[in-house]
Amino acid sequence: MPELAFAGLSEQWLLRTCGQLHWSALAAQARLASPDFYDEAGHKSYAAFTAIRVREARFEDVSENQRFAIEADVRRIAGARHFGAFRVFTTESAIAQVELLSTFVRREHAGDNRSVCKAMFTGAPPAAMPAGAQALIDQSRRLRANDWTAHGRLERATHAVEHKVDYLPCPSLDFNGAHLLYFASFQSMVERAEWHWRSAPQSAPPTLVERDMAFYGNANVGDRLVLSFGARHAGHDGLSHWCSIARAGDGVRIADVVTHKRWSHE
């Protein structure tokens, strides 16, 4: 039951699990007993995700007591950067693919998540980069640079909207043991904001097909966030939207999330 949500497999549980598998693989590759990393200058460092893609999702195909498995492939692509590809499947079919891009970060100032920066690691990259990794890097760069016009069926100009939601992250729910705003909380924030925005909340929620997330920064406990929906499209195929997340205090954008869903007919 912990693996399930209202409409099948829980996306948040899946992201947390793939994240743990990714971190454990990094520790194993570094021959560490646990994911306890220090950079070349001796600074405590953490594996942080810079981009995530969930695609070809059919979470609704998982029900109570159904068996499923996760197949993982985690590899270094350059220096401190790693790419994880996770395939989720039941005995009948594949139900999702999750791709994670990570690097190592540290705090320049103790206790201040606003000072998170890249940690210094060296290492020669492998001979070839997986196609999925390059595609995820390119997509993240386009989102960060605001250099995109369309994402799937979502047209940025045609489907432009202005909808803002204030959000105060909760320490006991949205932060992890490293006291960082947890990567899986960004998806959760957008889900809550989407649900509150719905004109017919009594109807069945749409189910996820694809989600792209790009991360640029973090926040401290007590920092308020602003979730700005800049594009939204609801058509016969489903619901799509783009949400940019920024710290309210200084206006610094820390993430972009693009979501595509299908309507549920239950």
HELIX and SHEET records of a PDB file:
HELIX    1   1 GLU A   11  GLN A   29  1                                  19    
HELIX    2   2 PHE A   59  ASP A   61  5                                   3    
HELIX    3   3 ASN A  113  SER A  115  5                                   3    
HELIX    4   4 ALA A  131  ARG A  144  1                                  14    
HELIX    5   5 PRO A  171  ASP A  174  1                                   4    
HELIX    6   6 PHE A  183  TRP A  197  1                                  15    
SHEET    1   A 2 LEU A   4  ALA A   5  0                                        
SHEET    2   A 2 GLY A   8  LEU A   9 -1                                        
SHEET    1   B 5 PHE A  37  TYR A  38  0                                        
SHEET    2   B 5 LYS A  44  ARG A  55 -1                                        
SHEET    3   B 5 ALA A  94  ARG A 107 -1                                        
SHEET    4   B 5 ARG A  81  THR A  90 -1                                        
SHEET    5   B 5 PHE A  68  ALA A  78 -1                                        
SHEET    1   C 7 PHE A  37  TYR A  38  0                                        
SHEET    2   C 7 LYS A  44  ARG A  55 -1                                        
SHEET    3   C 7 THR A 207  PHE A 215 -1                                        
SHEET    4   C 7 ARG A 253  ARG A 262 -1                                        
SHEET    5   C 7 GLY A 238  ARG A 247 -1                                        
SHEET    6   C 7 LEU A 225  GLY A 235 -1                                        
SHEET    7   C 7 ALA A 160  TYR A 167 -1                                        
SHEET    1   D 4 PHE A  37  TYR A  38  0                                        
SHEET    2   D 4 LYS A  44  ARG A  55 -1                                        
SHEET    3   D 4 ALA A  94  ARG A 107 -1                                        
SHEET    4   D 4 VAL A 116  LYS A 118 -1                                        
SHEET    1   E 2 ALA A 150  HIS A 151  0                                        
SHEET    2   E 2 LEU A 154  GLU A 155 -1                                        
END                                                                             
